[in-house]
Amino acid sequence: MSGLPVTRRRRTVFSTLCRAAAAAAVLAVAASCSAGTVGGSGGTAPSATATLVPGGPVTAEISQFRDNYSKQIIEIQLTNTTGAALTVLAAELTSPLFAAPITWPAHTGRIELPPGQTKSLPAPLPAPECGSRSPAPSGTGTASGTDAGNAFVSLRLAVPQGTGQQGTGQQGTGQQGTGQQGTNPPQADATAPAADPFGVLARNNSEMCLTREASAVAAISLAPNLEVAADGRTAVVLLLIQPRTVSRTEDAASAGAGELVIDRVEETTLLAEAPQAPWPRSVTVRAGGPRAELRLGIRPSRCDPHAVAEDKVGTLLPLRVRVAGREGVLKIAAGSQLRGRIYDFVTKTCGRQ
């Protein structure tokens, strides 16, 4: 596993670890222990490579919290199916949809998985692989890569203390592994298939590749100001489009390229189209073209008490676009100023009803 080196130890150390791993049924791994040269300091815990089988003691699933949609952060959810606590020291996910491993930044150094429980490990997404294109989940556009479901989680686990002892009933005595008091517990590397029932990886790959292609044509953003109507029932947000500058040589060589079409603007869980200022459709943007501002009339799409309090994605404006052979939803995030003004507008407008 990248970034997780395996320390080689003496044959006697690995024999001890093999016995410990075998006794630790909670790992249920096929540990491969072999002799090696001495390496590292005496306080470094020995490691064994291991493979988790599907349905094994640790199962993995991919998810994403709504408030992380615009941050490209996913959750590696690990479930401990055993009756004993497991300690995860490191975790990374590999998928053909991304150019590098998706790594959990273990800020605390480790996380404990209590028996029978699931914990979520947040992991930022690296750059997507945007080569070949294959069908993505409905509504997400086009995904890249060969197999969106071919994802695996690599783990580094701490072997539970005391599992190599027989008949003592003692835990955490520090006599496992090297046999020295106070040393770190032995470790085992393992892999597990990662289920992605909601198509999180394919959706993010699609959105990130679409964003990359769109940004090559124009920068699209929302202005921070909000124009509220005199009656307070509707408002207008400005969608700013700044086409990328191209040279004459580039323009001549790429005639017909560098074009993006905004088919329509879609509503959100918080905002709907105001009839007084309907949203534009079929807007063509070309690299090297003039700057544009699109006025979008908005009104609250819901006025229940939880509309603003529980909002996560209501200020992410979805644009249904086509660019460079791709089509899908390009999400334009409101900045902190505009987001606060939209929340205030929705709260006051709903209060008048």
One Martini backbone bead per residue (centre of mass of N, CA, C, O) as a GRO file, in nm:
protein
  353
    1MET     BB    1   0.095   0.036   0.024
    2SER     BB    2   0.093   0.352  -0.014
    3GLY     BB    3   0.276   0.491   0.254
    4LEU     BB    4   0.297   0.172   0.386
    5PRO     BB    5   0.542   0.036   0.524
    6VAL     BB    6   0.716  -0.271   0.569
    7THR     BB    7   0.857  -0.422   0.840
    8ARG     BB    8   1.135  -0.601   0.899
    9ARG     BB    9   1.199  -0.909   1.072
   10ARG     BB   10   1.244  -1.160   1.252
   11ARG     BB   11   1.148  -1.480   1.265
   12THR     BB   12   1.050  -1.474   1.561
   13VAL     BB   13   0.862  -1.232   1.529
   14PHE     BB   14   0.678  -1.357   1.305
   15SER     BB   15   0.590  -1.601   1.463
   16THR     BB   16   0.446  -1.445   1.681
   17LEU     BB   17   0.250  -1.295   1.490
   18CYS     BB   18   0.115  -1.541   1.371
   19ARG     BB   19  -0.003  -1.640   1.639
   20ALA     BB   20  -0.162  -1.380   1.695
   21ALA     BB   21  -0.332  -1.373   1.437
   22ALA     BB   22  -0.463  -1.648   1.478
   23ALA     BB   23  -0.587  -1.577   1.758
   24ALA     BB   24  -0.707  -1.323   1.606
   25ALA     BB   25  -1.019  -1.355   1.487
   26VAL     BB   26  -1.094  -1.055   1.423
   27LEU     BB   27  -0.924  -1.047   1.149
   28ALA     BB   28  -0.945  -1.277   0.945
   29VAL     BB   29  -0.654  -1.350   0.826
   30ALA     BB   30  -0.401  -1.409   0.576
   31ALA     BB   31  -0.102  -1.443   0.693
   32SER     BB   32   0.227  -1.333   0.582
   33CYS     BB   33   0.516  -1.489   0.712
   34SER     BB   34   0.861  -1.379   0.713
   35ALA     BB   35   1.176  -1.361   0.678
   36GLY     BB   36   1.431  -1.111   0.778
   37THR     BB   37   1.580  -0.830   0.813
   38VAL     BB   38   1.698  -0.595   0.996
   39GLY     BB   39   1.481  -0.310   1.083
   40GLY     BB   40   1.500  -0.050   1.245
   41SER     BB   41   1.382  -0.007   1.544
   42GLY     BB   42   1.298  -0.161   1.841
   43GLY     BB   43   1.006   0.012   1.857
   44THR     BB   44   0.904  -0.124   1.607
   45ALA     BB   45   0.644  -0.262   1.466
   46PRO     BB   46   0.543  -0.533   1.338
   47SER     BB   47   0.454  -0.676   1.013
   48ALA     BB   48   0.173  -0.792   0.814
   49THR     BB   49   0.038  -0.937   0.551
   50ALA     BB   50  -0.311  -0.896   0.438
   51THR     BB   51  -0.642  -1.044   0.361
   52LEU     BB   52  -0.957  -0.949   0.300
   53VAL     BB   53  -1.264  -1.073   0.280
   54PRO     BB   54  -1.563  -1.082   0.182
   55GLY     BB   55  -1.735  -1.039   0.480
   56GLY     BB   56  -1.552  -0.964   0.685
   57PRO     BB   57  -1.459  -0.792   0.972
   58VAL     BB   58  -1.414  -0.565   0.743
   59THR     BB   59  -1.620  -0.327   0.603
   60ALA     BB   60  -1.682  -0.134   0.296
   61GLU     BB   61  -1.804   0.210   0.231
   62ILE     BB   62  -1.942   0.461   0.024
   63SER     BB   63  -1.975   0.812   0.100
   64GLN     BB   64  -2.171   1.137   0.137
   65PHE     BB   65  -2.198   1.437   0.259
   66ARG     BB   66  -2.372   1.713   0.178
   67ASP     BB   67  -2.155   1.929   0.298
   68ASN     BB   68  -1.928   1.784   0.081
   69TYR     BB   69  -1.994   1.828  -0.220
   70SER     BB   70  -1.813   2.104  -0.270
   71LYS     BB   71  -1.530   1.957  -0.140
   72GLN     BB   72  -1.448   1.667  -0.222
   73ILE     BB   73  -1.566   1.474   0.018
   74ILE     BB   74  -1.546   1.160   0.153
   75GLU     BB   75  -1.658   0.835   0.286
   76ILE     BB   76  -1.503   0.587   0.479
   77GLN     BB   77  -1.685   0.304   0.568
   78LEU     BB   78  -1.639   0.119   0.867
   79THR     BB   79  -1.705  -0.225   0.968
   80ASN     BB   80  -1.735  -0.409   1.266
   81THR     BB   81  -1.812  -0.768   1.279
   82THR     BB   82  -1.711  -0.811   1.556
   83GLY     BB   83  -1.646  -0.867   1.923
   84ALA     BB   84  -1.400  -0.663   1.877
   85ALA     BB   85  -1.177  -0.430   1.887
   86LEU     BB   86  -1.047  -0.203   1.641
   87THR     BB   87  -0.747  -0.062   1.487
   88VAL     BB   88  -0.698   0.223   1.283
   89LEU     BB   89  -0.410   0.370   1.123
   90ALA     BB   90  -0.490   0.326   0.808
   91ALA     BB   91  -0.638   0.469   0.495
   92GLU     BB   92  -0.710   0.361   0.148
   93LEU     BB   93  -0.837   0.443  -0.178
   94THR     BB   94  -0.895   0.264  -0.483
   95SER     BB   95  -0.950   0.400  -0.823
   96PRO     BB   96  -0.993   0.440  -1.170
   97LEU     BB   97  -1.126   0.744  -1.128
   98PHE     BB   98  -0.836   0.802  -0.993
   99ALA     BB   99  -0.496   0.908  -0.991
  100ALA     BB  100  -0.511   0.857  -0.677
  101PRO     BB  101  -0.521   0.794  -0.371
  102ILE     BB  102  -0.765   0.782  -0.112
  103THR     BB  103  -0.688   0.958   0.184
  104TRP     BB  104  -0.679   0.925   0.522
  105PRO     BB  105  -0.629   1.178   0.756
  106ALA     BB  106  -0.461   1.087   1.049
  107HIS     BB  107  -0.458   1.312   1.293
  108THR     BB  108  -0.468   1.100   1.552
  109GLY     BB  109  -0.339   0.812   1.422
  110ARG     BB  110  -0.633   0.690   1.502
  111ILE     BB  111  -0.908   0.439   1.509
  112GLU     BB  112  -1.185   0.305   1.671
  113LEU     BB  113  -1.362  -0.012   1.636
  114PRO     BB  114  -1.628  -0.111   1.751
  115PRO     BB  115  -1.828  -0.355   1.798
  116GLY     BB  116  -2.065  -0.341   1.538
  117GLN     BB  117  -1.949  -0.074   1.410
  118THR     BB  118  -1.958   0.250   1.245
  119LYS     BB  119  -1.714   0.449   1.062
  120SER     BB  120  -1.612   0.771   0.943
  121LEU     BB  121  -1.371   0.856   0.683
  122PRO     BB  122  -1.238   1.132   0.575
  123ALA     BB  123  -1.173   1.204   0.211
  124PRO     BB  124  -0.999   1.352  -0.021
  125LEU     BB  125  -1.002   1.421  -0.351
  126PRO     BB  126  -0.843   1.372  -0.622
  127ALA     BB  127  -0.771   1.363  -0.925
  128PRO     BB  128  -0.922   1.283  -1.206
  129GLU     BB  129  -1.015   1.053  -1.449
  130CYS     BB  130  -1.058   1.181  -1.806
  131GLY     BB  131  -1.070   0.984  -2.032
  132SER     BB  132  -1.264   0.769  -2.050
  133ARG     BB  133  -1.614   0.693  -2.122
  134SER     BB  134  -1.892   0.615  -1.904
  135PRO     BB  135  -2.159   0.531  -1.756
  136ALA     BB  136  -2.358   0.692  -1.524
  137PRO     BB  137  -2.548   0.775  -1.302
  138SER     BB  138  -2.839   0.901  -1.290
  139GLY     BB  139  -2.787   1.258  -1.340
  140THR     BB  140  -2.447   1.288  -1.358
  141GLY     BB  141  -2.360   1.196  -1.643
  142THR     BB  142  -2.014   1.141  -1.710
  143ALA     BB  143  -1.793   0.890  -1.668
  144SER     BB  144  -1.478   0.781  -1.582
  145GLY     BB  145  -1.340   0.496  -1.682
  146THR     BB  146  -1.387   0.141  -1.646
  147ASP     BB  147  -1.464   0.093  -1.316
  148ALA     BB  148  -1.659   0.215  -1.064
  149GLY     BB  149  -1.654  -0.066  -0.873
  150ASN     BB  150  -1.321  -0.084  -0.857
  151ALA     BB  151  -1.287  -0.081  -0.521
  152PHE     BB  152  -1.029  -0.033  -0.260
  153VAL     BB  153  -0.929  -0.101   0.074
  154SER     BB  154  -0.653   0.003   0.267
  155LEU     BB  155  -0.515  -0.134   0.570
  156ARG     BB  156  -0.410  -0.051   0.907
  157LEU     BB  157  -0.367  -0.276   1.175
  158ALA     BB  158  -0.406  -0.348   1.512
  159VAL     BB  159  -0.318  -0.591   1.708
  160PRO     BB  160  -0.447  -0.721   1.963
  161GLN     BB  161  -0.385  -0.742   2.277
  162GLY     BB  162  -0.313  -1.074   2.405
  163THR     BB  163  -0.357  -1.292   2.165
  164GLY     BB  164  -0.074  -1.460   2.226
  165GLN     BB  165  -0.198  -1.559   2.482
  166GLN     BB  166  -0.219  -1.831   2.726
  167GLY     BB  167  -0.428  -1.843   3.016
  168THR     BB  168  -0.412  -1.541   3.146
  169GLY     BB  169  -0.630  -1.304   3.060
  170GLN     BB  170  -0.450  -1.081   2.948
  171GLN     BB  171  -0.409  -0.728   2.868
  172GLY     BB  172  -0.168  -0.519   2.760
  173THR     BB  173   0.149  -0.619   2.842
  174GLY     BB  174   0.374  -0.600   2.597
  175GLN     BB  175   0.451  -0.925   2.498
  176GLN     BB  176   0.403  -0.871   2.213
  177GLY     BB  177   0.613  -0.953   1.956
  178THR     BB  178   0.906  -0.854   2.097
  179GLY     BB  179   0.869  -0.882   2.429
  180GLN     BB  180   0.852  -0.583   2.512
  181GLN     BB  181   0.806  -0.335   2.715
  182GLY     BB  182   0.608  -0.078   2.554
  183THR     BB  183   0.546  -0.162   2.283
  184ASN     BB  184   0.411  -0.174   1.998
  185PRO     BB  185   0.179  -0.307   1.829
  186PRO     BB  186   0.106  -0.510   1.604
  187GLN     BB  187   0.073  -0.530   1.243
  188ALA     BB  188  -0.179  -0.517   0.971
  189ASP     BB  189  -0.236  -0.569   0.639
  190ALA     BB  190  -0.531  -0.475   0.439
  191THR     BB  191  -0.806  -0.574   0.223
  192ALA     BB  192  -1.111  -0.425   0.075
  193PRO     BB  193  -1.398  -0.404  -0.060
  194ALA     BB  194  -1.582  -0.122  -0.202
  195ALA     BB  195  -1.882  -0.006  -0.165
  196ASP     BB  196  -2.114   0.184  -0.412
  197PRO     BB  197  -2.447   0.228  -0.401
  198PHE     BB  198  -2.451   0.564  -0.490
  199GLY     BB  199  -2.219   0.657  -0.686
  200VAL     BB  200  -1.992   0.853  -0.574
  201LEU     BB  201  -1.745   0.825  -0.762
  202ALA     BB  202  -1.886   0.876  -1.034
  203ARG     BB  203  -2.006   1.151  -0.968
  204ASN     BB  204  -1.741   1.301  -0.899
  205ASN     BB  205  -1.598   1.247  -1.161
  206SER     BB  206  -1.802   1.386  -1.343
  207GLU     BB  207  -1.796   1.669  -1.209
  208MET     BB  208  -1.486   1.720  -1.227
  209CYS     BB  209  -1.459   1.688  -1.536
  210LEU     BB  210  -1.666   1.900  -1.610
  211THR     BB  211  -1.523   2.136  -1.467
  212ARG     BB  212  -1.263   2.122  -1.631
  213GLU     BB  213  -1.391   2.178  -1.910
  214ALA     BB  214  -1.538   2.444  -1.837
  215SER     BB  215  -1.280   2.608  -1.740
  216ALA     BB  216  -1.159   2.610  -2.039
  217VAL     BB  217  -1.385   2.829  -2.124
  218ALA     BB  218  -1.503   2.925  -1.827
  219ALA     BB  219  -1.590   3.141  -1.568
  220ILE     BB  220  -1.820   3.049  -1.303
  221SER     BB  221  -2.038   3.265  -1.106
  222LEU     BB  222  -2.150   3.431  -0.809
  223ALA     BB  223  -2.263   3.703  -0.695
  224PRO     BB  224  -2.278   3.858  -0.376
  225ASN     BB  225  -2.529   3.991  -0.460
  226LEU     BB  226  -2.880   4.086  -0.368
  227GLU     BB  227  -3.192   4.140  -0.530
  228VAL     BB  228  -3.459   4.277  -0.367
  229ALA     BB  229  -3.770   4.317  -0.373
  230ALA     BB  230  -4.001   4.537  -0.251
  231ASP     BB  231  -4.191   4.290  -0.140
  232GLY     BB  232  -3.986   4.036  -0.066
  233ARG     BB  233  -4.059   3.771  -0.261
  234THR     BB  234  -3.814   3.841  -0.444
  235ALA     BB  235  -3.511   3.776  -0.640
  236VAL     BB  236  -3.166   3.847  -0.760
  237VAL     BB  237  -2.921   3.670  -0.933
  238LEU     BB  238  -2.580   3.659  -1.049
  239LEU     BB  239  -2.443   3.519  -1.340
  240LEU     BB  240  -2.104   3.477  -1.403
  241ILE     BB  241  -1.928   3.515  -1.729
  242GLN     BB  242  -1.579   3.424  -1.809
  243PRO     BB  243  -1.410   3.395  -2.068
  244ARG     BB  244  -1.151   3.265  -2.213
  245THR     BB  245  -0.853   3.356  -2.328
  246VAL     BB  246  -0.750   3.383  -2.673
  247SER     BB  247  -0.562   3.338  -2.930
  248ARG     BB  248  -0.539   3.356  -3.263
  249THR     BB  249  -0.409   3.082  -3.308
  250GLU     BB  250  -0.602   2.920  -3.128
  251ASP     BB  251  -0.866   3.005  -3.271
  252ALA     BB  252  -0.792   2.890  -3.555
  253ALA     BB  253  -0.724   2.589  -3.453
  254SER     BB  254  -1.027   2.589  -3.276
  255ALA     BB  255  -1.265   2.571  -3.451
  256GLY     BB  256  -1.555   2.492  -3.253
  257ALA     BB  257  -1.416   2.514  -2.999
  258GLY     BB  258  -1.467   2.621  -2.685
  259GLU     BB  259  -1.766   2.509  -2.591
  260LEU     BB  260  -2.065   2.610  -2.405
  261VAL     BB  261  -2.381   2.472  -2.279
  262ILE     BB  262  -2.668   2.611  -2.126
  263ASP     BB  263  -2.964   2.463  -2.103
  264ARG     BB  264  -3.011   2.490  -1.778
  265VAL     BB  265  -3.164   2.585  -1.476
  266GLU     BB  266  -3.184   2.450  -1.159
  267GLU     BB  267  -3.334   2.366  -0.888
  268THR     BB  268  -3.357   2.370  -0.538
  269THR     BB  269  -3.428   2.310  -0.204
  270LEU     BB  270  -3.452   2.650  -0.177
  271LEU     BB  271  -3.476   2.725  -0.493
  272ALA     BB  272  -3.679   2.911  -0.725
  273GLU     BB  273  -3.846   3.024  -0.987
  274ALA     BB  274  -3.924   3.342  -1.099
  275PRO     BB  275  -4.161   3.468  -1.310
  276GLN     BB  276  -4.042   3.768  -1.340
  277ALA     BB  277  -3.738   3.602  -1.380
  278PRO     BB  278  -3.654   3.402  -1.593
  279TRP     BB  279  -3.468   3.144  -1.693
  280PRO     BB  280  -3.232   3.068  -1.896
  281ARG     BB  281  -3.173   2.916  -2.223
  282SER     BB  282  -2.950   2.814  -2.434
  283VAL     BB  283  -2.643   2.896  -2.354
  284THR     BB  284  -2.368   3.023  -2.530
  285VAL     BB  285  -2.016   2.957  -2.473
  286ARG     BB  286  -1.706   3.121  -2.566
  287ALA     BB  287  -1.397   3.130  -2.613
  288GLY     BB  288  -1.326   3.479  -2.631
  289GLY     BB  289  -1.566   3.603  -2.531
  290PRO     BB  290  -1.792   3.776  -2.371
  291ARG     BB  291  -1.906   3.903  -2.103
  292ALA     BB  292  -2.157   3.777  -1.860
  293GLU     BB  293  -2.501   3.834  -1.731
  294LEU     BB  294  -2.732   3.645  -1.537
  295ARG     BB  295  -3.065   3.676  -1.454
  296LEU     BB  296  -3.203   3.534  -1.146
  297GLY     BB  297  -3.504   3.450  -1.039
  298ILE     BB  298  -3.616   3.417  -0.697
  299ARG     BB  299  -3.757   3.170  -0.470
  300PRO     BB  300  -3.894   2.992  -0.243
  301SER     BB  301  -3.939   2.634  -0.233
  302ARG     BB  302  -3.959   2.658   0.089
  303CYS     BB  303  -4.130   2.703   0.439
  304ASP     BB  304  -4.022   2.532   0.639
  305PRO     BB  305  -3.849   2.530   0.941
  306HIS     BB  306  -3.595   2.355   0.791
  307ALA     BB  307  -3.485   2.493   0.535
  308VAL     BB  308  -3.232   2.644   0.670
  309ALA     BB  309  -3.128   2.477   0.917
  310GLU     BB  310  -3.079   2.205   0.705
  311ASP     BB  311  -2.896   2.317   0.499
  312LYS     BB  312  -2.655   2.207   0.226
  313VAL     BB  313  -2.752   2.256  -0.113
  314GLY     BB  314  -2.936   2.522  -0.175
  315THR     BB  315  -2.664   2.707  -0.286
  316LEU     BB  316  -2.637   2.506  -0.526
  317LEU     BB  317  -2.615   2.574  -0.861
  318PRO     BB  318  -2.764   2.406  -1.127
  319LEU     BB  319  -2.605   2.324  -1.438
  320ARG     BB  320  -2.705   2.229  -1.754
  321VAL     BB  321  -2.444   2.084  -1.951
  322ARG     BB  322  -2.223   2.125  -2.248
  323VAL     BB  323  -1.887   1.972  -2.293
  324ALA     BB  324  -1.658   1.802  -2.463
  325GLY     BB  325  -1.879   1.553  -2.476
  326ARG     BB  326  -2.021   1.648  -2.223
  327GLU     BB  327  -2.279   1.583  -1.965
  328GLY     BB  328  -2.433   1.785  -1.698
  329VAL     BB  329  -2.373   1.898  -1.365
  330LEU     BB  330  -2.305   2.230  -1.266
  331LYS     BB  331  -2.184   2.353  -0.958
  332ILE     BB  332  -2.267   2.666  -0.806
  333ALA     BB  333  -2.131   2.840  -0.553
  334ALA     BB  334  -2.201   3.021  -0.288
  335GLY     BB  335  -2.087   3.243  -0.110
  336SER     BB  336  -2.095   3.354   0.206
  337GLN     BB  337  -2.252   3.615   0.147
  338LEU     BB  338  -2.480   3.502  -0.031
  339ARG     BB  339  -2.576   3.282   0.157
  340GLY     BB  340  -2.671   3.472   0.386
  341ARG     BB  341  -2.874   3.634   0.206
  342ILE     BB  342  -3.053   3.397   0.130
  343TYR     BB  343  -3.137   3.311   0.412
  344ASP     BB  344  -3.265   3.582   0.484
  345PHE     BB  345  -3.470   3.590   0.256
  346VAL     BB  346  -3.623   3.328   0.318
  347THR     BB  347  -3.704   3.394   0.608
  348LYS     BB  348  -3.866   3.657   0.548
  349THR     BB  349  -4.057   3.551   0.328
  350CYS     BB  350  -4.186   3.321   0.498
  351GLY     BB  351  -4.285   3.518   0.731
  352ARG     BB  352  -4.516   3.654   0.540
  353GLN     BB  353  -4.708   3.384   0.506
   0.00000   0.00000   0.00000
